[in-house]
Amino acid sequence: MKNGQKIYENIKKEMKKQKINQSDIAKMLGMTRANVSTILTRIKENKVSYKNTIKIADILGVNPKNFF
């Protein structure tokens, strides 16, 4: 599994655990759900944006290292 795929899976797992969806994250980041979807897709494709990964981790209240 590529690193991006692993990060994506871990983010999705944490989102499910906390019952937070892409729309919720979008509201907290001040962007559209489509933007969040694009960010997650880029992470999954191993085009990791650490800046966005850290923002999502902050919203979920977890250490970004948990995704790697």
C-alpha positions as CSV (number, residue, x, y, z in Angstrom):
1,M,0.0,0.0,0.0
2,K,1.4,3.4,-0.9
3,N,1.8,6.0,1.8
4,G,-1.0,8.2,0.4
5,Q,-3.4,5.3,0.4
6,K,-2.5,4.5,4.0
7,I,-3.0,8.1,5.1
8,Y,-6.3,8.3,3.2
9,E,-7.6,5.1,4.9
10,N,-6.5,6.3,8.3
11,I,-8.2,9.7,7.8
12,K,-11.4,8.0,6.7
13,K,-11.3,5.5,9.6
14,E,-10.9,8.4,12.1
15,M,-13.7,10.4,10.4
16,K,-16.0,7.3,10.7
17,K,-15.1,6.8,14.3
18,Q,-15.9,10.4,15.1
19,K,-19.0,10.5,12.9
20,I,-17.6,13.4,10.9
21,N,-18.2,13.6,7.2
22,Q,-16.6,15.6,4.4
23,S,-19.3,18.4,4.7
24,D,-18.5,18.8,8.4
25,I,-14.8,19.1,7.7
26,A,-15.5,21.6,4.8
27,K,-17.5,23.8,7.2
28,M,-14.7,23.8,9.7
29,L,-12.1,24.6,7.0
30,G,-14.3,27.3,5.4
31,M,-14.4,25.5,2.0
32,T,-16.8,23.4,0.0
33,R,-17.3,19.6,0.4
34,A,-16.0,19.3,-3.2
35,N,-12.7,20.9,-2.1
36,V,-12.4,18.4,0.8
37,S,-13.2,15.6,-1.6
38,T,-10.4,16.8,-3.9
39,I,-8.0,17.0,-1.0
40,L,-8.8,13.5,0.1
41,T,-8.5,12.1,-3.4
42,R,-5.1,13.8,-3.9
43,I,-3.9,12.3,-0.6
44,K,-5.2,8.8,-1.8
45,E,-3.3,9.2,-5.1
46,N,-0.1,9.8,-3.1
47,K,-0.1,13.5,-3.9
48,V,0.0,14.3,-0.2
49,S,-0.4,17.8,1.0
50,Y,1.0,17.8,4.5
51,K,-0.5,21.2,5.2
52,N,-4.0,19.8,4.5
53,T,-3.4,16.6,6.3
54,I,-2.4,18.6,9.4
55,K,-5.5,20.7,9.1
56,I,-7.7,17.6,9.0
57,A,-5.9,16.1,11.9
58,D,-6.5,19.3,13.9
59,I,-10.2,19.1,13.2
60,L,-10.3,15.5,14.2
61,G,-8.3,16.3,17.3
62,V,-5.6,13.7,16.6
63,N,-1.9,13.8,16.0
64,P,-1.1,13.9,12.3
65,K,1.5,11.1,13.0
66,N,-1.4,8.8,13.5
67,F,-2.2,8.9,9.8
68,F,1.3,7.8,8.7
